[in-house]
Amino acid sequence: MPLSPRDLDAYRAIAAGDAPHDGQPVDRLLALGLISADPGESGHYLAAEPRAAAQRLMAAAQADLTRTVQRMAHIPAIEGLARHFDGHRMYGGPGSELLESREAMNIRIGEVSRTATTEILTAQPGEPADRDPEIQRLGVDRTRRALERGLTVQSLYNVIAWGHDQTRNYVDVIVAAGADVRASENAFPRMMIIDGTHAFVDNVIAPDDRSGGWHLIDRAAVMWVRSVYLLLWGRATPWGDLSHAVSSGLSERQSAILRELATGASQAQAGGRLGLADRTIGKELSAIKITLGAQSLYQVMAWWGREQHL
């Protein structure tokens, strides 16, 4: 708390050789070393050189800061002991924390990822979008560092990601570095699991809020999320087995839509599973009819059925 106007008036009076006015406080001036009691005259004070007092305060603050930093340095190792504590109990400590912004999510993910020791599993659903090249480069660097530390890195994408050049190039780089990547034709939730002790998911309580998410710490909840991830992973296609387009010239996204429709799904259901809007589905189906020279969706699906049996 800064010095008040009354504190400053009191110091100016004492520095001029006068006594402070009645009612002017001197306790803070004494505590800060700006004045001292006059041993020769009761009730009077002597002003101290303020620059020297400021230097003493600075030295004391720096010492406190050093001690604080030293104590904080123990936090990652202490938090890392939780897995030894939780491993012998049926619960894993506090259940979860709401991270109310994407920035808060990224900060917490970064903190947890830096102390990871075994695995980082991620699932990125929906339609890919262009990213800032610098952010993409940082993502590649983080993945490489994790692999260099001996971690298993697995990433799950929607199959339509193959048709997005930037995403495909990014995945090719991390696969070459040692990451394992697969793609799924089915819808799945966004998630990230680290060491089987931390999970990050979207804000499922308020699904319309896409700005933040939940950090799950409870052992049972995290392992359940991990089991869902591994189930999805087992049904997904290895990245290297995907083809950029079918022989007809359809994109991977268009092929994924037709695969969904071939199962009997409606256009709305196909969009929901692939994370695509109804308008996008309609636009892609129109493009498919133009590519194939078809007049109706029935003709498109008849062609697709024949194509799959060749």
C-alpha distance (Angstrom), angle and dihedral (degrees) to the residues before:
residue distance angle dihedral
M1 . . .
P2 3.85 . .
L3 3.78 123.4 .
S4 3.79 112.7 -82.7
P5 3.83 123.9 -127.7
R6 3.83 88.1 -104.5
D7 3.83 90.3 53.5
L8 3.81 90.2 51.2
D9 3.83 92.5 47.7
A10 3.80 90.0 51.0
Y11 3.82 92.2 50.6
R12 3.81 92.5 48.3
A13 3.81 90.7 52.0
I14 3.82 92.9 48.9
A15 3.84 92.5 45.2
A16 3.83 87.8 54.2
G17 3.82 90.3 54.0
D18 3.78 95.6 -104.4
A19 3.76 129.7 120.9
P20 3.82 116.7 -108.1
H21 3.77 114.6 -98.6
D22 3.77 118.1 -97.8
G23 3.78 110.9 -78.0
Q24 3.80 95.8 18.0
P25 3.81 108.9 132.1
V26 3.78 120.0 -123.6
D27 3.83 100.3 172.3
R28 3.81 94.3 95.1
L29 3.79 92.7 45.3
L30 3.82 89.4 53.0
A31 3.82 92.4 46.5
L32 3.82 91.7 50.7
G33 3.81 92.5 48.4
L34 3.81 92.6 -117.5
I35 3.81 92.5 125.4
S36 3.79 138.3 16.2
A37 3.80 133.1 -160.1
D38 3.82 114.6 -88.7
P39 3.82 104.7 -117.6
G40 3.79 90.6 -158.8
E41 3.78 99.2 52.9
S42 3.77 126.1 35.2
G43 3.80 115.4 -128.0
H44 3.80 93.1 18.4
Y45 3.80 127.8 106.8
L46 3.79 138.3 -154.1
A47 3.80 121.1 -135.4
A48 3.82 117.1 -125.0
E49 3.81 123.7 -143.6
P50 3.86 101.7 -90.3
R51 3.81 95.9 -147.5
A52 3.80 90.4 57.5
A53 3.81 90.1 48.5
A54 3.80 90.0 50.2
Q55 3.82 90.8 51.4
R56 3.80 91.0 51.4
L57 3.80 90.9 50.3
M58 3.81 90.9 47.7
A59 3.81 92.1 51.1
A60 3.81 91.3 48.6
A61 3.83 91.8 48.3
Q62 3.80 92.0 48.9
A63 3.80 90.3 50.6
D64 3.82 90.4 50.9
L65 3.80 90.8 47.9
T66 3.80 91.5 50.2
R67 3.79 91.0 52.1
T68 3.83 90.4 47.9
V69 3.80 92.8 51.0
Q70 3.80 90.6 48.0
R71 3.80 90.9 52.1
M72 3.82 92.0 46.7
A73 3.81 90.3 52.7
H74 3.81 87.9 68.8
I75 3.84 93.7 56.9
P76 3.87 100.1 84.7
A77 3.82 92.5 49.7
I78 3.80 91.9 45.3
E79 3.81 92.2 48.9
G80 3.80 88.4 48.4
L81 3.82 89.3 61.7
A82 3.82 89.2 67.8
R83 3.80 92.1 85.0
H84 3.81 89.7 58.9
F85 3.80 90.5 49.0
D86 3.81 96.4 43.0
G87 3.80 94.0 44.9
H88 3.81 90.6 73.8
R89 3.79 96.8 44.9
M90 3.78 137.3 67.8
Y91 3.79 92.9 -125.0
G92 3.75 134.3 53.3
G93 3.77 105.7 -143.4
P94 3.83 124.1 -101.4
G95 3.78 111.3 16.7
S96 3.79 105.8 -135.1
E97 3.78 147.8 -35.8
L98 3.78 129.1 -137.5
L99 3.80 113.4 -128.9
E100 3.78 104.0 -160.8
S101 3.80 100.5 -161.0
R102 3.78 138.2 40.0
E103 3.80 88.4 -118.9
A104 3.82 91.0 55.6
M105 3.81 89.4 48.9
N106 3.79 92.5 51.4
I107 3.80 92.5 47.6
R108 3.81 93.1 51.1
I109 3.81 92.2 44.1
G110 3.80 89.0 51.7
E111 3.80 92.0 50.3
V112 3.80 93.3 49.9
S113 3.82 94.7 41.3
R114 3.81 92.4 54.8
T115 3.81 90.5 60.7
A116 3.84 96.1 41.6
T117 3.79 114.7 129.0
T118 3.83 108.2 178.0
E119 3.80 118.4 16.7
I120 3.79 148.4 -3.8
L121 3.81 115.3 -159.4
T122 3.81 120.6 -175.2
A123 3.81 135.5 -179.6
Q124 3.82 119.1 -163.3
P125 3.83 110.7 -173.0
G126 3.76 131.3 -175.7
E127 3.74 133.5 35.2
P128 3.82 115.3 -29.3
A129 3.80 120.2 -121.3
D130 3.78 134.2 -160.4
R131 3.79 112.4 -86.9
D132 3.77 133.9 -158.3
P133 3.85 104.2 -86.6
E134 3.81 89.7 -133.8
I135 3.81 91.8 55.2
Q136 3.79 89.4 47.7
R137 3.81 90.5 50.9
L138 3.81 90.4 51.3
G139 3.81 88.6 51.0
V140 3.79 90.8 54.0
D141 3.81 90.9 48.0
R142 3.83 92.4 50.6
T143 3.79 91.1 49.4
R144 3.80 92.6 49.1
R145 3.81 91.9 49.4
A146 3.79 90.8 50.8
L147 3.80 91.3 50.0
E148 3.81 91.0 47.6
R149 3.82 88.2 55.5
G150 3.79 88.9 56.9
L151 3.81 97.6 -105.1
T152 3.79 124.3 148.9
V153 3.82 108.6 -120.5
Q154 3.81 118.8 -165.1
S155 3.80 126.3 174.4
L156 3.79 127.6 -172.7
Y157 3.83 121.0 -159.4
N158 3.76 136.3 177.1
V159 3.79 110.3 -98.7
I160 3.80 90.7 -116.1
A161 3.82 88.2 69.6
W162 3.81 87.2 79.2
G163 3.78 89.6 69.4
H164 3.82 93.0 54.7
D165 3.80 108.1 87.8
Q166 3.81 98.0 -153.7
T167 3.80 93.8 47.8
R168 3.80 92.4 45.0
N169 3.81 91.7 50.8
Y170 3.82 90.7 48.1
V171 3.80 91.9 50.6
D172 3.80 92.2 46.6
V173 3.81 89.1 55.8
I174 3.81 96.1 49.8
V175 3.82 91.5 43.1
A176 3.80 88.8 54.0
A177 3.82 87.8 51.0
G178 3.81 91.2 55.2
A179 3.81 106.2 -89.1
D180 3.81 119.7 137.2
V181 3.82 114.0 -130.9
R182 3.79 131.4 -178.1
A183 3.79 135.6 174.9
S184 3.79 130.4 -141.9
E185 3.79 130.7 -155.8
N186 3.81 90.4 -153.3
A187 3.79 129.9 78.5
F188 3.79 117.9 -99.5
P189 3.81 136.2 170.0
R190 3.78 125.2 -100.3
M191 3.79 111.1 -102.3
M192 3.78 144.8 152.8
I193 3.80 124.9 -160.8
I194 3.79 122.7 -169.3
D195 3.82 122.5 -166.7
G196 3.80 90.8 -26.9
T197 3.81 88.0 -81.0
H198 3.82 103.2 82.8
A199 3.79 130.4 44.2
F200 3.79 129.8 -178.1
V201 3.82 119.4 -159.8
D202 3.80 137.8 165.4
N203 3.79 120.0 -89.3
V204 3.82 95.4 -83.2
I205 3.81 90.7 172.3
A206 3.81 90.7 62.2
P207 3.84 102.8 22.8
D208 3.80 93.3 178.2
D209 3.80 89.5 61.6
R210 3.80 104.8 85.0
S211 3.78 96.1 166.2
G212 3.80 98.1 88.3
G213 3.78 143.8 1.0
W214 3.79 147.3 -162.5
H215 3.78 130.8 -70.7
L216 3.81 106.8 -151.1
I217 3.79 118.5 -155.7
D218 3.81 103.4 162.0
R219 3.79 106.9 112.7
A220 3.81 97.0 -135.5
A221 3.82 93.3 46.5
V222 3.80 92.9 48.8
M223 3.80 93.2 48.3
W224 3.81 90.3 48.6
V225 3.83 90.1 53.5
R226 3.80 88.5 47.8
S227 3.82 91.6 51.7
V228 3.82 90.3 52.3
Y229 3.79 89.7 49.7
L230 3.81 92.9 51.3
L231 3.81 90.7 48.4
L232 3.81 90.0 54.0
W233 3.79 90.4 43.4
G234 3.79 92.8 54.0
R235 3.81 91.2 54.9
A236 3.81 95.7 45.9
T237 3.81 128.5 96.3
P238 3.82 120.6 -112.1
W239 3.80 109.9 -108.9
G240 3.79 92.8 -121.7
D241 3.82 91.1 58.1
L242 3.80 94.6 58.6
S243 3.76 119.7 100.7
H244 3.80 121.5 -145.8
A245 3.77 94.5 -129.9
V246 3.78 140.7 -9.5
S247 3.78 118.9 -104.8
S248 3.80 91.4 -97.2
G249 3.77 91.6 65.6
L250 3.81 96.7 -105.7
S251 3.77 117.3 146.5
E252 3.79 121.0 -117.8
R253 3.79 89.7 -107.4
Q254 3.79 91.6 53.1
S255 3.80 90.1 48.2
A256 3.81 90.3 50.2
I257 3.82 90.4 53.3
L258 3.79 91.8 51.4
R259 3.80 91.1 47.6
E260 3.81 89.2 55.3
L261 3.80 93.4 47.2
A262 3.81 89.9 48.7
T263 3.81 89.2 61.6
G264 3.80 89.4 60.5
A265 3.79 95.9 -98.5
S266 3.79 119.0 146.8
Q267 3.80 120.0 -121.9
A268 3.80 89.8 -102.3
Q269 3.81 91.4 50.2
A270 3.80 91.3 48.0
G271 3.80 89.7 51.6
G272 3.79 91.6 49.9
R273 3.79 93.0 50.2
L274 3.79 93.2 47.5
G275 3.79 96.2 40.1
L276 3.83 92.3 -116.8
A277 3.79 128.8 136.5
D278 3.83 120.0 -115.5
R279 3.80 89.0 -113.7
T280 3.82 90.9 54.9
I281 3.80 91.6 49.9
G282 3.79 91.0 51.5
K283 3.79 92.4 47.2
E284 3.82 92.3 50.6
L285 3.83 92.8 47.7
S286 3.81 89.9 52.1
A287 3.81 89.7 50.5
I288 3.83 90.2 49.7
K289 3.82 91.7 53.0
I290 3.81 90.1 51.2
T291 3.83 91.7 48.2
L292 3.80 93.1 49.0
G293 3.80 96.4 36.0
A294 3.81 89.1 -123.1
Q295 3.79 123.2 155.8
S296 3.80 97.8 -156.4
L297 3.77 143.1 21.8
Y298 3.81 87.7 -112.8
Q299 3.81 89.7 62.5
V300 3.80 90.7 47.3
M301 3.81 92.5 52.7
A302 3.80 92.1 45.2
W303 3.82 89.0 53.8
W304 3.81 90.5 46.5
G305 3.80 91.8 52.9
R306 3.80 91.6 52.3
E307 3.81 91.3 45.3
Q308 3.79 92.4 55.2
H309 3.79 92.5 54.4
L310 3.80 97.4 49.9
